[in-house]
Structures are given as structure tokens and as C-alpha cells.
């Protein structure tokens, strides 16, 4: 019986092999002529919705054919698993030219005669990173103009089948699919492929890749651009090579092209920040032995004789300052004079990055024919979901056509619900942060008691202080909570945005972006803000400690400062996020695709068609790029908002981004279906978010240097309180620690034991000693230091902001040569169009009887040419 089953399967396969003469890489209909521009798939399952789905599909496909599209269906018997139907869609020439005019697609009218830029003298040096010219510039440079059906002879149409690129074709077909009706349900007109995918009528809708990624297509009519992208761009061994942006744009569209252009430019600029940060770190490393503060802490005669007050109530003992020797030495790595320099440098670097990106973006806009592409064109195109959900109509003042609209009362209600939901979830993030703080306070006492009373931990007690142990475990816990909350926030943000029913795709993306960024900002940065600006600032003093919820004593900073703990927090969250992100982006899609294709790999090559292969890949989705941008912008926040505490953050980001470019390109080329091409002339609302973070980073770094770092207290001591001219910083540690009389301890704070009968203990603050008339009140030195900190913040902010605005003013957003080229191209394009109109009018003069009216039109057209030339 088993051998009979195998024989039948062999006959079935043999029959299918004989029937299908095309290779599995074919992207054409059975006639081998008409190109497949889009594929729809569905499973004909016999459930209670079967008849309704069948009716929808018939109506939808009938309307697609009425719109001019040509369809060809592959029966489920022809599919690899025998279950899936595939509907192949081809857009003929008439449909393409109609919708090319509707979508304002620019096409070539003349080869560009503007001379290329002067050769770069560094070309010889940069030769190893260059890619072949054919890969970098796959198409000649043309002057372009928006397509018009009435002027077809004006355009360079050599071959109708290749005039519109595959990305243009799938964009046009997708436009038709999103607006094609499929019937009326519940009294409402229903349309759009998105709804049909959501209700299960179709299982997938996607354009095809042009070949397999690991080898070229056997069909000579295929360009095999996917293979070229994989070989020259998507492999990690090419990490040192430039990106083929023109080919990426041609294959995936401008929206994806502009993302990779931005990511590549951001990575290039990170190289400079990483080098300067590494130099600052090495300065701290090489000057560790010269740091007087850590010397005094480690000196048995100084730090060994200073008895510190207990770290927790009752359970903790008195301890000697030199037990924090190692941690004080390591804190100097990040808390030194170079920290101030690096904070100022990064404030200027951010400005240079944003300004130079504007110039790069302007150049890409010119090279990719996006100069006249206005977002208003996109705003005029309503979202299908908006049209479906809004039953009321009013006249559009721009188009003077009746269109759906959402009443003001409905908008107000939706925004109120949306705002309340956002506030609730942000409050939940803050509540989770408070829970981590409570964890810190509760565990801190346990760690302090454990480390003091456990002999086995004595060898590492110098390196792993209670503060550091608490910080590391709390950071890991915080990272886990961040990942869990992220899972919910993504879904909540999408649900809220859908509920608001935004009018256009751009409005939808902008609203979703702001919500997701707000969630992520609070989620990722709240713990860092706590360590930087709150921890150790509201501790009180022995005998009058400050308690959270009247139960847990607030944390103190290490005697060497809180900066090392901020560095620990930043490193764990930033590195953990990058590692987890790469696992999610690369490994998860690969496993899903491997699992889906495990049977198909055993089948004969001709049985597993191009549309079936692409069907088994992951879907990139409309929000695929949104998550990529969000990941990079959150990283940008880490390296700008808190960079004063961790000069190596840009180096970590640089190494991650070198990997990120190749991971993103690899997964897009090999693991995902081909996304629908979309236009974009900038990175959109992300530009404003980056600008806002750049301004906020100056403020946060100024506060970190002033209040988290020990730099200002040391400088005040150096210039105002030092008594040793030969070694001005000697005595600083003793000066920075106040004295407390142990007999003044309340019973709830006093340690259970005092075996060595200490009389006094020291604590980190600037307060008068117990024998002073104003005992335990802040000393004058405290107010001097506070005044110096505030003065430093004001001076640093003003200096950095002045330099930032001066640099931004000095660097024009559009390069001079690009401006000249834009003007030249506009002039020549208008000249070509006007000359074409003149030729048409001359022909009419020769053919028509009403010569007087035509002559007037001829004179007017010549006048318009003169005016255009003058302008």
C-alpha cells in the first residue's frame, strides 16, 4: 500500500513537471510574455464562511478585470501542498499609463546632459570600499517629467514591457487593489485588499521577487536584481563596502532606499563620535593611577581609617571607606575631565549629523526625482479604512468633490479616549519604574547586610559593592520589564491609532510614531533618568534619613559618585536591547521560514514556483520600516541623552549598526516577501524627533556632569578649599564626607552591634559637624557647590546652543551644486515640454481651418517659453 502511494505521488509530480514548462524562477504568465505584477493567494476551506468568501472573491476579481487588470489562476492541485490557490495579476500597458498619470509618476524624457561632479581626490584611498559602477548606478541618468497619456511620444519609450520598472508596476497594482470594491455588506460599500486579508478571504497579497537570492534567474528577461543585492549588499562579509542605494531604490522603492541611506549616513557619522569617545575612555584608563580621590580611598592610612555610617538600618554594620577602592578606581574611567569635553563635543556632533543629513537628503531628492514630490500629493489620497468607516460626506475645498469625513464630535470623543489610554499606559510604565526602585531599596539593604556579614564574599566585596550589586540586578530586572511592556505597547499604540481613524497614510504613520515613541521613551529612559537625577539626591543624613512610602530608605551613591551606576544601567539596557533586537530581526524570521519550507526543499525544482517560494517568506508589513526607525532613534537617544556617563556608547552603537545594516539587508533580501514600493522624500516625522532629542541631550548632559558626576565638587575644592599648594586635590575625600556622632542615632537607625565602639561615622554630604552650633545643617560649601553646578549648567547650555545654532546657520540645507542642477533640470524640462507643445501647435496650424485662434495660442506658448527662460 505504501509503495502504491509513493508511485501515485511520483505520477502526480511527473504530470506536473510535464505540464509546467516554465522554470520555478519564472515571473511571467503561462504565455511567457505577460509579467506577474502581483499575486493573491487563498485557501478554499469549506467552513461556514466559505460561500461568503467565494462571493467576495468573485466580485473582487471581476472588478479588478473591469479596472483593466489581467488575471490568471493557479489551481490548488498545482501548488506544492495541494491546498493554496494563486491568482496572478498582470497590469497591461493601458492600465499602467492611466494610473502613472494619476499617481504623478515621473518618467524619462531626455538623457541628462549635466556634467557629473569633479572627481574626488580620495577615490584612490576609498577604492576598497567602492562597488562596481553597474551595481551603484544601474540606470542611466535622465531628465524626467510626470507622465501624461496625451504626450506619450515625448517620453523615451523604447519597450513598453520594460518602460515602467517592476517597483513602479507593483505600486500601481497595489493602488488599484487597495481601492477596488468587492460588494456591499450591512448597507456599506466594502473595498480594498486589506479588508479581504483581514477577514480571511485572501491569505496573502504580494509582488514577486525577480529570482532566487543565491543564484541568477534562468530567464534572460529577468534582471536578477535580488541576486545582485544579496551578493553585493546583504552578506556580512561586505560590511566594509558602500551601499548600492540606487539599486535598493530601484528594487524596493524610495521609502526603503531613504531608510538605508539614513542608516548608512548615521553609521558613518558614528565613526567620528566613537573615535573621540574611545580617546576619552583611554584618557580615563591611563590616568587612573594619577586620580587623587581613588588614591586616598585606597590608602589604608586615609580610606582605611575613615569609618562610614551603615548602609541600612539596624542590620548593617559600620564599614571602612577603603572597601570601595576598586569601584572608585573604575569610576574614574568615566568621571574625569574628558567627560566634560565629550559632553560638549557630542552636543556639536549631533548638530553636524542632522545638518549634514539634510544635505545628503537634498542630494538624494534630486538624484531620485523627488524634488517636486510633495507630501500634499499623499494627503489628497484618503486611507481606504477612512473611506470605509466614515459614512458622512462633505465637499473637499481643494478638489471640490464629495468625500467622506469624520464629524468633529466623533473626533473629539475618539481623541479623549485615545489620550486617556495613552496616559494610563504611560502611568503603568512609571508604576513599573517605581516598582524597580522599591526593589532597589529593599534589596539594597539585603545586599549590604549580606556582603558585610558573609566571609565568602570578602574577596570580591571591593569590586562588587552593595550599590553596584543592586544596580546590576535592578538593571537586568528593568530590562526584562521593558521587553515585556514593549510587547503590549506595540499593540496598544496600533489599536489607539486605528480607533482615531486617521485620514491619510501619512497622518496614520505620524500619529502612530508619536505614540510609540512616547511609550518607548518613557519605557527605556525612565530608569536612566532615575539613576542620573534622583538616586542619591534625596537621602537625608544619619538620624534623619528620607524614606519612600515611610518604609524603604532611599539609596545612597557610592562615595566615588553615582556615575558608575548610570554607566552600568546604560550598558545593560543598551547592549541588551541591541542583542535582543538582532535576535528578533534575524533569527526568528529565519526559523519561521525554515519551518515553513522544510518539506518544499525535497520537491523537484520545477514544482516549487516563484510565487510559492515568496508565499512561504515572512511579510515585511506596512509598519516594517517604522520599527526599524524606532529602534535606531531609541539607540540615538542612548548615545546622546546620557553620553556624558558612558563615552563608549557611540562605539557600541557603531558596532551594532555595522551589523544592523547587513542584518536588515539580509532579512529584506532573503527572508521577506518583496515589499510594495512606496515614495518618500525624507525620513518624515523622525527628523523632528531627532531634532528634539538633540536639544534635550544638551540639557541632560549638562545636568549629568553637574549633578551626577563629581567634577564640580572637585573643581570647587580645587579652587576654593584646597590647602595644599603642591597637591591641590589631596584631602578632597575627607572634605567631601561629613561627620556624624553615633550617639545621635535614633534607635530605628542604630546598628545592632558596634564591636569596635566607634564614636563617629562619616557620610557623603556637606553638613556641619555635631560640635557646630548649626549641626547637621548644610554647610556654606554645599551652597557654593550648588551655585557652581547651576552656573555650569547655564554656561554649558548657552555655549553648546550658540555653537549648535551657528553651525546650523553656517551649513546650508541644500548644497550649492544641487541647487544649480535642480534649476538647470527644471529649465531644460520646461523647455522640452514647451518645444513639444509648439510642434503640436504647428501641426495643428497646418491641419486646421481656424488658423487665427491657433496662431494666438502659438504666440502665447512662445511667450510662456520666454517667461520660463527668464525665470
N, C-alpha and C positions, 0 to 999 in steps of 0.2 A: 504493500500500500504506500509506504514511504517512497519507494523508488518510482512508483507511478506518479506521485505528487511532484517529485523532482522533475520527471520527464515533462509533465504538463507545464510546469513553470518554465522549463527550457524552451518548449514550443511557443509559449506566450512571449517570452523575451525575443526569440528568434523572429517571430512575426513582427514585433515592434521595431526590431532592428531593420528588417527588410522594408517596413512601411516608411520609416523616417530616414530620408536620405541626407538630411542636414546634420552637421556636427553638433555636439552639445553646446558649442560656443555661438551658434547662430543667433543673431538678434533680428532676424527677418521673419516675415510670414512664410508660409509653406511655399509661396511662389519665389522666394529668394530675392524679391525686389523691394517690397514694402517693408520699411523699418518698423520694429516694435518700439513705440514711444512710451508705452505704459502697460502694466499688467495688473489685472484684478484677479483675485483667487477666491474661491468659496468652496465649502463642503456641503454637499446635498444631503444633510441629515434629516431623517424622517421623524421629526418631533412635532409638537402641536403648533409651532410657528412656521412649519415647513411651507404651507401654502401661501402664507402672507409674505414670506421671504422670496418665494418664487415669483409672486406677483410684482413685488418691488423690483426684482432684478429685471424682469421682462420690460417693465415700464422704463426703468433707468436706461437699460441698454438700447431700447427703442429711441429714447430721447437723445442719447449720445449719437446714434446714427442720423437722426434728424439734424443734429448740430454739425454733421458732415464727417464725423469720425468713422473709421472703418474698423470692424471687429472681426476677430477670428477666435473661436473657442476650441480649447484642447479638452477632449473628454477625459473623465477621471480614469478611464481604462488606460489612457496614455501616460498617466502620472506615475511617479516612482512607487508611491504607496497605494495606488488604486483608489484613492478617496477624494482627491482635490481636482476641481475644475479650474482651468486657467483661461481668462479672457484677455487676449492680446489686442492692444489698441494701436492703430496707426493714424496719424494726422496727415491727410493729403495736402497738397500744395495750396489749394484754395482756402482751407481752414487755417493753415499757418499764416498766410498773408493777411487774412481777415483779422486774426487775433494779434498778430505782430503790430498792426496799426492800433488796435485797442489798447495794448499794453505799452505802446510807445517804444518798441524795441529799436535800438539803433543798429544799422547795418552799413557795410562799406559802400562808399560812393567813389573813392579815388585813393590810390596808394599815397601814403604820407610822404611828402617831399621835404619835410623839415629835417635839417641835418641832425644827426644824433649828437649826443653830448661829447665833449672833448674827452679823449682817452684819459683814464685815471692813471697817474704815475705809479700808484701802488698795485696795479694789476699784476705785475710780476710777483710781488710778495703774496698777493691774495690768490694766486693761481691754484694752489692746492685745494682751496675751498670752492672753487668755481665748478659749475656743472656745464655740460655741453650746451652750445647755443640753441640747438634744436629742442632741448628739454626746457631751457629757460624761456625761450620765446618761440612757442610752437606755431604761431601765426604771424604773417606779415603785419606791419602797422598800417592802418588805413585811416583816412578821414571818414567819419561816419555821420549819418543823419537818420532821424526817426523814419521808420518805414511807412510808405504810403502806397496803397494799391494803384492809385492813379498815375504813379511815376515809376513803374517797375523798370522801364528801360534806363532809368537814371542810375540804378544800383549795379554793382559788379556781380551779376548773377551768371556764373559760369555753369553751374549744375544745380538744378532745383532740389535734388535729393540731399546735397551737402551744404546748400547756402545757409540754412539755419542749423546751428550746431546742436548736438543731442541735448545739451543742457537747456538751450532755448526751446527745443521741441517739447521736452518734458515739462517745462514751466508753462507753456501754452496749454498742453493737455490737462495739466493739473488745475489750471484756471477754469477750464470747461467742466472738469469733474466736480469741483467744489460748488458749482452753480447750476448743475443740471438737475432738474426736478425728477421725482420718481413717484408722484401721486399726491393724494390728499387724504390725511388721516385726522379724525376728530375735528373736521372743519377747517384745518390749517394746511396750507401748501407746504409739502415737505421736499427738501432738495439737499444735495451735497453728499459727496462720498464719505465725508467724516461721520455723518449720522448713520449711514449704511454700515460703516465699520463698527460703530459703537453698538448698533442693535444686532450685529452678527449676520447681517445679510451677506456681506463680503468679509473674508478673513484678513485680506491684505490688499494694499494698493501701492505700487512702487514702480519707478523706472528701472531699467536694466543696466547693470554694469556691462562694459563692452567686451570683456573677456575674462578669463581666469587671471588671478593676480600673479601666479607663479610662472605663467608662460603666455606667449603671444597667441592671439586668435588665429585659427587656421584659415578663416575667411579673409581674403585680401582686401575686402571692402571695409573691414574694421580697423580702426586706428590703434587699438591696443594701448590706449592711454592709461588704463588701470595698471597694466603690467609695467609701463614706464614709471608711473608714480610709485609703485611698490619697489622697483629696483633702485630708483634714484632718490627716493624721499622717505619711504616708510620703514626702511631697515635701520636698526640701531647703529650698525657699523658706518652709516653715513651721517652720524651725529655732527661731524665737523663740517659738513657741506652746507652750502646755502640752500634755501628752499625754492623750488620751481613755482613761484607764486602765479605766474601767468598760466601755467598748465593746471594748477589747482583751481584757479578761477574758471578756466575753460571747461574743466570736467565737473566741478561741483557748484559753480556759480560764485557770484561776487560776495555773498554773505559769508560763506565759509572761507573764501580767499582772504577777506579782510580780517577774519579772526586769526588765521595763521600768520598773516603779515604783522598784526599787532603782537602776537605771542613771540614771534621771532625778534621783533624790534625790542620788546621788553627784555628778552633774554640777552640780547646784545648789550643793552644799557646796564643790565645787572652785572655784567663782567667788570665794569669800572667800579661799581659800588662794592663788589665782592673783593676786588684787589685792595681798595682803600680799607675796607673792614678787616681784611686779613692783616694788613700792615699795623692797624691799631691794636689788634689782638696780639700780634707778635711783640709790639712795644710793651704791652702789659706783661707778656711772658718773660721778656728779657729784663724787665725792671722789677720783677717780683722780689729779688733779693735786696733791692735798694729801698723797699717800702718800709718806712719807719714804723707805721702803725702795726703791721703784722710782726715786725721785729720785736716791738715792745710787748705785744700779746704773747709771743712765743718765748720771750725771755723769762726763765724761771725766777729771776730776781725782781721782775716787774709784773708780768702777767701771772706768774706762779704765786705771787704774794697778794694779788687782788682777789678778794672773796666776793663773789656775785650773789645777789639775792636769789631765792628759789624761783624756779620757772613755773611752778604751780603751787596751789595752796595745800598745806598740810603734808601731802605725800612726798613732795620733792625736797631735796636737801640743798644746802649751800654748795657752791661749786667754784672752782678756780678758773680764772679767765683763760689761762693758757691751754685749757682743754679744747678751745675753739681755734687753736693755732692753724691747723691745715685749712679750715674753711675760710679764715681771714686771709691766708695767702692766696687762695684761689679767687676770692672776691676781688683781689687787685687786678686779675686778668681783665675784668670788665669795668671796674670802678677806678679809673685813672684819668689823667689829663687828656688822653687821646679820646676818651668818651665824649668830652665836650666838643672837641674838633669834629668827631664823626657825626654827632647830632646836627651840627651846623652844616657840615658837608652834605648830609642826606636831605636836609631841607632845600638846599640848592639843587641837588641831584634830581629830586622829584620834579622841580620846575623844568630842568633841562629835558628830562624824559618826556613830560607832557608837551612841551613846546616843539621838540624835535619830532615827536609823533605826529603832531598836527601837520608839520611839513611833509613827512613821509606819506601821510594820509592824503594830502593835497596832490602829491605826485601820482599816487595810485588812482585817485579820482580822474586825473587827466588820462593816464595810460589805459584805464579800463572803461573809458567813455561814460563816466558818471558825473561829469561836470554839470550838466543840465538836469540830472536826475534829482528831483525834489521829493521830499517826504510827502508833500501835499498830494502828489500823484497816488501815493499809497493810502492817504487819508480818505480820498474820494471813493476807495474801494471798501465797501462795508464787509464785515465778517459775516459769513453765511449764518452763524449761530445768532448774530444780532438780528439779521433779517427774519430768521425763523421764529424767534421768541417775541419780537415786537410786532404786535398786531395793528397798532395805530399808525397812521401815516400823516406826513405833512410835507409841504413843498420845500425843497432844498434851495436856499437863496443863491447858491453858486450855479448849480446845474438847472435850476427851475423845473426839476422833476419831482414827482411824488415819491417819497421814500419812507421806510419805517422809522419810528423814533420812540424813545422811552420817555414817558411823561415825567415831569420834574418831581412829582410826589413819589413816584416809584423809585426814581434815582435817589432821593433823599432817604427813603426807608432802607434801601439796599446799602447805601454808604454808612448809615448809622449802625446797621447790623455788622457790616464789614469792619468799621472802626472798633466796635465793642469786642469783636472776635480777636482782632489784632492785639488790642490792649490786654485781653485775657491771656493770650498765649505769650506775650512779652512778660506779663506778670508771672507766668509759670516758669519762664526762664530765670527771672530774678529770684523766684522762690527756690528753684533748684540750686542757684548760686549760694543763697543763704544757707541751704542745707549742707552744701560743701563747706561753708565757713564754720557752721556748727560742728561738722565732722572734724575740721581742723582744730577747733578749740577743745573738743572732747578728747581727741586722740593725742593732741599735743601734750596734755598733762600725763597721759599714759606713757607716751614715748619718753618724756623727761624722767619720769619715775623709773621706768624700765632700764633706761641707759645708765642711770646713776647707780642703781642697785644691783645690776647684773654684771658679774665679773667677766663672763664670756664675751661681752660686747666692748670691754675696755680697749682692746687693740684697735677697734675701728671708731671708737667714740670721738676721736679728734676730727676725723673726716666726716662721719655721719652724725651730725649734731641733731638734737631733737627738732630744731627748726627745719633742717634740711630733710630729715626723715618724714616729717609731717608734710612738707611742701611736695616731695616726690610722690607720696601715696595719694595726697589730695589732688595733685595734677593728673595722675593716672585715672582716678575716680572721676574727675571732672571731664576728662576726655571721653570716657565711656558714656557719661550722661549726655555730652554734646552729640555723640553719634546717634544715641537713641532718640534724642529730641529732634535731630535733623530729619530722621525718618518721618516723623509726624509733621514737621513744619512744611516740608515739600508738598505734602498732600493738602494740608490746611490752606496754604497760600494759593494753590491752584483752585481749590474749592471756593475760596472767598472771591478770587478774581472772576471765576466763571459766574458766580452769583451776581456780580456787579454788571454783567453783560456789557463789556466794553464795545465801542462802536467799530473800531478798526483793529487790524492785527498789530499795528504799531502801539496803539493805546493799550491793547491787551498785554503786550510784552513789557511796556513801561510800567504798568501797574503791578504786574507780577514781579518784575525786577525789584521795584522799591520795597514790596512786602518781604520778598525772600531775603533781600539784602539786610533789611531791618532785623529780621529774625536771626540771620546768621551773624550779624554784627554783635547783637546782644549775646548770642549764644557762645561765640568763640572768644570775644574780647572781655566779657564781664569779669572773668576770673583774673585776667591780666590787670584790668583796671583796679580790682580789689587789692592785689598784691602791691601794685605800683603806688596807689594813692591812699589806701585806707589801712593796710596792715601796719601795725607798729606805731600808728599816728595817734591813736586814742586809747592808750594803755593805762594812763594814770600813773601812780607811783606806789611803792610798797606801803601798805596800810590804807591806801585809798585807790585800789585798782578799779578799772571800769569793767563791767560785766555785760555780756549780751544775754538778754532775757533774764537778767538778775541771777544767772546760773553759771555761765561759762566765762572764764576770764579771757579778755582779749589777748590776741597773740602779740608777743614782742618780736622785734627784729633781732637778728644776730648782732653781737657787739660790733662786727665789721660792716653792718648795714644790711638793708633788705634787697639790694640789687641782685645778689647772687640767687636769691629765691625767685625773683622775677625772671631771671635768665633761665632757671630750671623750669619754671612754669611755661615760658615761651617755647623752650626747646622741645618739651614733651608734647605740647599741643600742636605745634607747627610740624614737627617731624612725624608725629603720629598721624596727623591729617594727610600729609603728603603720601606716606606709605599706604594708608588705608585707601586713599583716592586712587592710587595706581593699581592696587589690587582690584578695586571695583571696576576700573575702566578697562583693564587689560585681561585679567584672569577670568573674571565672571563671564564676559561675553564669549571668550574662547571656550570655556567649559560648556556653556549653553549650546554653542554651535557644534562642538564636538559630539555632544549627546544627541543633537538633532540629526547629525549626518552619519552617525556610526553605521547605519545599515546601507545608506546610499553609496558608501565608499566601495562596497563589494559588488555593486552592479556594473554592467558594461558601460563604457563611457558614453555611447550614443543614447542610452536610456535616460541619463540624468541631464535634462536640458538646462539651458542658461536660466530660464525663468524659475525652474525648480531649485536650482542651486541658490539663486538670490532669495527665493522664498524661505529657505532654511536659515538665512542670516538674520541677525538682530535688526530691529528697527531703530534708526537714529532719532526719529521723532522731531516734532516741531520745536521742542524745547531742548534739543540736544546741545546746541551751541550755548544756550542760556546757562546750563550747568557748567560748561567749560569756562565761560567768562566769570561766573560766580566763584569758582574755585580759585582762579588766578587773582581776582580782586580781593578775596579774603587773604590770600598769601601776600598781596601787595600791602594790605593793612598791617600784617605782622612785621614786614621789613621796614615800614615807615613809622607806624604809631609807637612802636616800642624798641626801635633800633638802638637807642642810646644804652639799653641794657644788654644788648647782645650783638656786637659788631659782626659776628659770624653769620647772622641771619641772612644777609644777601648771598653769601657763599652757599648756604644750604638751599636757598631758593634757586640759585643759578644751576646747581647740580640737578635739582628736581626738574627744572624747566627744560634742560637739555634732554632729559629722559621724557618729559611730558610731550614735547613736540613729536618725538618719534613714536611714543605710545599712542597719541591722538591720531597721527597719520596712519599708523599700522592698523589700529582698530577700524578707522574710517574706510581704509582701502581693502581690508581683508575680512573683517568681522561684521560689517554692517551693510545693509542694502544701500544702494545709491540714493542719497537724499535728493529731494526735488530742488532744483536750482532756484535761488532767490536773489534779488538785488539788494544791495546795501552800500551806501557810500561812506559809512563811518561805523564806529563801534556803538553808536547810539547813546542811550542814557548812561551807559557805563563811563563815558567821558566825564559827565558831570559828577558821578560818584567818585571817580579818581581825583577830580579837582577838589572836591570836598574833603576827601581823606588827606590830600596833600596839605591843605590848610590846617586841618585838625592835627596832623603829625607834628607840625612846628610847636603847637601848644603842648601836646602830650610829652614830647621830648624835653621841652624846657622845664616842665614840671617834674619829669623823671630825674633830670640832672639836679634840680633844685631840692626836691623833697625825698626822693628815693635813694639817690646817690649820696655819699658822704663828702662830696667835693667842696660844697660851700662851707660846711663847718670847718673843714681842714684849712680852707683859704682864710676864713675869719681868724682862726687860731694862728695861722702863719703870719698874718699881717698885724694882728691886734693884741694877741695874748701870749705869743711865744716869748720866753725869757732867755732862750739860749741862742746867741747870735751864730755860733759855729754850726749848730744843728737845730734849725728853727722848728722842725716838726717833732723833736724829742719832747716827751711829756704830753703829747696830744691825747693819748688814750686815757691817762689819769685825769686830764682836764675834762674829757667828754663823759666821764662817769660820775654821777652824784653819789653822795654818802647818805646811808640810812641807818639809824640807830635801831638795833634789833629789838631792844626793849619796847620800842614804839609799835611793834607788830600787834594788830588785833588778834584775838585767839583764832578766828577763822582762817587767817592767813599764815600764822606762825607755823613753821615746820614742827613735826612731832619730836624730832631729835636735833640736838646741837652738840654732838660729841666733843668737838674741839672748843666749845664755849666761845664762839666768835661774838664780838661786841658790835661790830658794824658790818654791813654788806653794801655792795655797790650796785647801781642800776644805771641803764642808759638814758640819760636826760641831763638837762641843765637846770638844776634846782639848788636852792640854798641849803647848806648843811644843817644838821639838827641843833648846833650851838648858835645859829644865827637867829636874830630877832624875827626874821621873816622865814623861818624854817619851812622847807619843803615847797615853798613858792618858787615860781620860775625866776631865775636869776637874770641880771641885765644881759649876760652873754646870750641867753636864749633869745631875747628880743633883738639883739644885734644880728644874730644868725638869721632870724625870721625876716628882718628888714633886708639883709643881704640876699636872701632867697627870692623875695618879691622883686627886689631891684634887678636881680639876674634875669628873672623871667621876663620882665618888661624890656630890658635891654636886648636879650637874645631874640625875643619875638620880633622886636622892631628891626633889628639888624637883618635877620633872616628874611622877614617880609619885604623890607626895602630892596634887598638883593634879588629876591624872587621876582618882584614886580618890575625891577629894572631889567633883569634877564628876559622876562616875558615881553617887555616893551621892545627890547633890542632885537629879538628874533622874530621876523615876520612869519605869519602862519602859512603863507604860500611862497615858495621860492620864486625868485625873480624870473628864472628861465622858464618855469612852469607857467607863470602869468603870461609871458610873451608867447609861449606856444599855444595857450588857450585862445588868446586874441587872434593869433595867426590862423589857427584852425577854424575859428568862428568866421573870420573874414573869408577864407577860401571856401568854406562850406556854403556860406550865403552867396558867394559869387557863382559857384557851380549851380546852385538851385535857381538863381535869377537868370543865369545864362540858359538854363534848361527851359524856364518859362518863356524867355524871349524867343527861343527856337520854336516853341509850340505856337506862340502868337504869330510868328512869321508864316508858319504853315497855315494857320487859320486865315491870315491876310490873303494868301494865295487861293484859298478854297472858298471863303465866304463872300456873300454879296454885300453884307453890311460892313463895308470896309472902314467907314468913318468911325464907328464905335470901337472897332478893333484897333484902329490906329491910335485912338485916345488911350486905350488900355496898354498898348505898346509903349507909348510915351511915358505913361505912369510907371510902368515896370522899369524902364530905363532910369527914371528919376529915383525910384526906390534903390536901384543899384548904386547910383551916385551917392545917395544919402548913407547907405550901408558902408561904402568905401570911405567916406569922410569920417564916419563914426569909428 
